[in-house]
Amino acid sequence: MNTFSKNNQNHLPNLLVAGVAKSGTSSLHQYLSQHSEIFMSKRKEPRFITSQVMDFPMGGPKDRKVESWYIKDFESYKNLFSEAKDESIRGESSADTFYFYEKTIPVIKQYLGDPKIIIILRNPVSRAFSAYQHLRRDEREHLSFEEALEVEYQRIRDNYELIYHYKAVSMYADALTAFLDNFSHVKVVINEELSDNPHENLKEIFNFLGVESEVEVNTATRYNLSGIPRFRYLHEMLFEGKKFMDYTRPVARFFFSAKTRKKISRTLMEKNLQRTHINEHTKIELIEYFREDIQRTEKILNRNLSHWLS
């Protein structure tokens, strides 16, 4: 059994962005990676922690492709941090770690000891609907949102990937209590606050991590956006790298730098994604469903989350 020790700690993360899925973990990962004192794994969502406790194969549409992204062996996980130099913080972001807390917390302790933990929470209704739009974007969901909510627990029993667990992933209080009880350094970030005031919130996060807090970070770009593509082939070309890109890449490389190419692709992808709106009746029903958990989360954090109930 591999366990945490002083001999291997330089090859392992001392920071986990543990979740929650579709709450801004991708964006936060990119923001943290811009800090010179922070090394974030180039591979976002390695999911090593959950791979140690998951049942495979997963049962949802295209879930086998998702499973192929999991890093399941310890040596490969350590290699994610082999390029780290003298950064005081080494981190990774796997948005499923929080949800599977009962099984993942012992694994974290086994391999990493007591790392710093960042948890980013989002309005649970918005998070659930964003997860739905994410699956519509990737052609993994063909039901209406209401129909998908009806069959959610059947899908959970059939071992669908957590992105299909719309309501269940949006329940925060129990997992939050468990992380606060088991780790010494836990920082909870509210997605809406980070979006509205990124500079102040990142300053708080950097202070929590013990790194220089007055650092310029580009927060203009949003990552891993959900939505339904207006033009499916354009989305697949930009997001999944269809063969057409093999012919256009040499031309693009000639005219544009790698940074500019990424910016152009991201802008095109964002403009191609059409965000739909949740049915008002469904929204009201979900607010009532989450009400008790939101109130418990408020007490745990001693923060006002009443805007999640409107």
C-alpha positions in Angstrom: 0.0 0.0 0.0 1.3 3.4 -1.0 1.1 6.0 1.8 2.1 9.5 2.5 5.7 10.0 3.7 8.3 12.8 3.8 10.3 11.0 1.1 7.7 11.4 -1.6 5.9 14.6 -0.5 7.9 16.7 -3.1 6.3 14.6 -5.8 2.7 15.0 -4.6 0.2 17.8 -4.3 -0.3 19.7 -1.1 -3.4 21.4 -2.6 -6.6 19.8 -3.8 -9.4 21.8 -5.5 -11.9 19.1 -4.5 -15.1 20.3 -6.2 -17.9 20.9 -6.8 -18.5 19.8 -10.4 -19.8 22.6 -12.7 -19.1 25.3 -10.0 -16.1 26.9 -11.6 -13.3 24.4 -10.8 -11.8 24.6 -14.3 -11.6 28.4 -14.2 -10.1 28.4 -10.7 -7.5 25.9 -11.8 -6.5 28.2 -14.6 -6.4 31.2 -12.3 -4.2 29.5 -9.7 -1.8 28.3 -12.4 -1.0 31.9 -13.3 0.7 32.4 -9.9 4.5 31.9 -10.0 4.4 30.3 -6.5 1.7 27.7 -7.5 2.2 24.7 -9.7 -1.1 23.3 -10.9 -1.0 20.0 -12.9 -1.3 20.5 -16.6 -3.8 17.6 -16.6 -6.9 19.0 -15.0 -9.3 16.4 -13.6 -6.8 13.5 -13.1 -9.4 11.9 -10.8 -6.8 9.7 -9.2 -8.4 9.9 -5.7 -11.8 8.8 -7.0 -10.3 6.1 -9.3 -9.2 4.2 -6.2 -12.8 3.8 -5.0 -15.0 3.9 -8.1 -16.7 0.9 -9.7 -15.8 0.5 -13.3 -17.0 0.5 -16.0 -19.5 3.4 -15.6 -22.8 3.0 -17.3 -23.8 6.2 -19.0 -23.5 7.3 -22.6 -19.8 7.9 -23.5 -18.8 7.2 -19.9 -16.2 4.8 -21.2 -14.5 7.7 -22.9 -14.6 9.7 -19.6 -13.1 6.7 -17.8 -10.2 6.7 -20.1 -9.2 10.1 -18.7 -8.9 8.8 -15.2 -5.3 8.4 -13.9 -5.6 5.2 -11.9 -2.0 4.3 -10.9 0.1 6.1 -8.3 3.2 6.5 -10.4 1.3 8.3 -13.2 -0.3 10.5 -10.6 3.1 11.5 -9.1 4.4 12.2 -12.6 1.8 15.0 -12.9 4.0 17.0 -10.5 7.4 16.0 -11.8 7.9 19.3 -13.6 7.3 21.3 -10.4 10.3 23.3 -9.4 10.5 25.5 -6.3 6.8 26.4 -6.1 5.5 26.2 -2.5 2.1 25.0 -3.7 1.5 22.0 -5.9 -2.1 21.3 -6.8 -4.6 19.5 -8.9 -8.3 19.9 -9.5 -10.7 16.9 -9.6 -14.3 18.1 -9.2 -15.6 14.7 -8.2 -13.5 14.4 -5.0 -16.1 16.3 -2.9 -19.1 14.4 -4.0 -17.7 11.0 -3.1 -16.4 12.3 0.2 -17.2 9.1 2.3 -14.8 7.1 0.1 -12.3 9.8 -1.0 -11.4 11.3 2.4 -9.6 8.1 3.5 -7.8 7.9 0.2 -6.6 11.6 0.5 -5.3 10.8 4.0 -3.6 7.7 2.8 -1.7 9.3 -0.1 -1.5 13.0 0.8 -1.8 13.3 4.5 -3.4 16.7 5.3 -3.3 18.9 2.2 -4.9 22.2 1.8 -8.4 21.8 0.4 -10.4 24.3 -1.7 -14.1 23.7 -2.3 -16.0 25.9 -4.6 -19.8 25.9 -4.2 -22.4 27.2 -6.6 -26.2 27.9 -6.4 -27.4 24.3 -6.4 -30.2 24.9 -9.0 -27.8 26.7 -11.4 -25.2 24.0 -10.9 -27.6 21.2 -11.6 -28.9 22.9 -14.8 -25.4 23.7 -15.9 -24.5 20.0 -15.6 -27.5 19.2 -17.8 -26.4 21.7 -20.4 -22.9 20.3 -20.2 -24.2 16.8 -21.2 -26.4 18.3 -23.9 -23.3 20.1 -25.3 -21.5 16.7 -25.5 -24.5 14.8 -26.8 -24.6 12.6 -23.8 -28.1 13.7 -22.7 -31.2 13.4 -24.9 -33.9 13.8 -22.3 -35.5 17.1 -21.2 -34.2 18.4 -17.9 -37.4 17.4 -16.2 -37.3 13.9 -17.6 -33.7 13.6 -16.6 -34.5 14.6 -13.0 -37.2 11.9 -12.9 -34.7 9.1 -13.8 -31.7 10.4 -11.8 -31.8 7.8 -9.1 -32.1 5.0 -11.6 -29.1 6.4 -13.4 -27.2 6.5 -10.1 -28.0 2.9 -9.5 -26.8 2.1 -13.0 -23.5 3.7 -12.2 -23.7 6.7 -14.5 -20.9 9.2 -14.2 -21.5 11.8 -11.5 -22.3 14.6 -14.0 -25.7 12.8 -14.4 -26.4 13.1 -10.7 -28.0 16.5 -11.1 -29.7 16.9 -7.7 -27.4 14.6 -5.7 -24.2 16.5 -6.5 -25.9 19.8 -5.5 -26.4 18.6 -1.9 -23.4 20.1 0.0 -23.9 20.1 3.7 -22.9 16.5 4.6 -19.8 16.5 2.4 -18.8 20.0 3.6 -19.0 18.9 7.3 -16.9 15.8 6.5 -14.1 17.8 4.9 -14.1 20.4 7.6 -14.0 17.7 10.3 -11.1 15.7 8.6 -8.7 18.4 7.3 -6.9 21.2 9.0 -6.9 23.7 6.1 -10.2 24.0 4.1 -11.2 27.1 2.1 -14.7 27.4 0.8 -15.3 29.7 -2.2 -18.7 30.7 -3.5 -18.8 30.7 -7.2 -21.0 33.8 -7.6 -18.7 35.8 -5.3 -15.6 34.7 -7.3 -17.3 35.7 -10.5 -18.5 39.1 -9.2 -15.3 40.1 -7.5 -12.4 37.9 -8.7 -9.6 40.1 -7.5 -10.7 40.1 -3.8 -11.6 36.5 -3.7 -8.3 35.4 -5.3 -6.5 37.6 -2.8 -8.2 35.6 0.0 -7.4 32.3 -1.7 -3.7 33.3 -2.1 -3.6 34.3 1.6 -5.1 31.0 2.5 -2.3 29.2 0.4 0.4 31.4 2.0 1.6 32.9 -1.3 1.9 36.5 -2.5 -1.6 37.9 -2.6 -1.2 41.0 -4.8 -0.8 39.2 -8.1 -2.3 40.1 -11.4 -4.4 37.2 -12.7 -6.3 37.2 -16.0 -9.9 36.3 -15.1 -11.5 37.4 -18.3 -11.7 33.9 -19.7 -14.2 31.4 -18.5 -13.5 27.7 -18.9 -15.5 24.5 -19.6 -18.6 26.4 -20.5 -21.9 24.6 -20.8 -24.5 25.1 -23.5 -26.0 23.7 -26.6 -23.9 24.2 -29.7 -25.6 26.2 -32.5 -23.3 24.5 -35.0 -22.5 21.0 -33.9 -19.6 20.4 -36.3 -17.9 23.7 -35.3 -18.1 22.6 -31.6 -16.7 19.2 -32.4 -13.9 20.7 -34.5 -12.9 23.1 -31.7 -13.6 20.9 -28.7 -12.8 17.4 -29.8 -10.2 18.1 -32.6 -11.9 16.7 -35.7 -9.7 15.8 -38.7 -10.5 19.1 -40.4 -8.2 20.7 -37.8 -5.3 18.6 -39.0 -5.4 20.6 -42.3 -6.0 24.0 -40.7 -3.5 23.8 -37.8 -0.3 24.4 -40.0 -1.9 27.5 -41.5 -3.0 28.8 -38.1 0.5 28.1 -36.7 2.0 30.2 -39.5 -0.1 33.3 -38.8 -0.8 33.1 -35.1 1.0 32.3 -31.8 -0.2 29.4 -29.6 -1.6 31.9 -27.2 -3.6 33.7 -29.9 -4.8 30.4 -31.4 -6.2 29.3 -28.0 -7.9 32.7 -27.5 -9.5 32.5 -31.0 -10.7 28.9 -30.4 -12.1 29.7 -27.0 -13.9 32.8 -28.3 -15.5 30.8 -31.2 -16.5 28.0 -28.9 -18.1 30.4 -26.4 -20.1 32.2 -29.1 -21.2 28.9 -30.6 -22.7 27.7 -27.3 -26.3 28.7 -26.7 -27.4 28.8 -23.1 -31.0 27.8 -22.5 -33.1 28.7 -19.5 -34.6 26.5 -16.8 -38.3 26.2 -16.7 -39.6 28.5 -13.9 -41.8 25.8 -12.3 -38.9 23.4 -12.3 -36.7 26.0 -10.7 -39.2 26.6 -7.9 -39.5 22.9 -7.2 -35.7 22.5 -7.0 -35.3 25.5 -4.7 -37.7 23.7 -2.3 -35.9 20.5 -2.8 -32.6 22.1 -1.8 -33.9 24.5 0.8 -33.0 22.5 3.9 -29.5 21.7 2.6 -28.9 25.3 1.7 -29.9 26.4 5.3 -27.6 23.7 6.8 -24.8 24.9 4.5 -25.4 28.5 5.7 -25.0 27.5 9.3 -21.9 25.4 8.6 -20.2 28.3 6.8 -21.8 31.1 8.9 -22.6 32.8 5.6 -25.7 34.2 4.1 -26.8 32.2 1.1 -30.3 33.5 0.8 -29.7 34.4 -2.9 -29.7 30.7 -3.6 -33.4 30.6 -2.5 -34.7 33.2 -5.0 
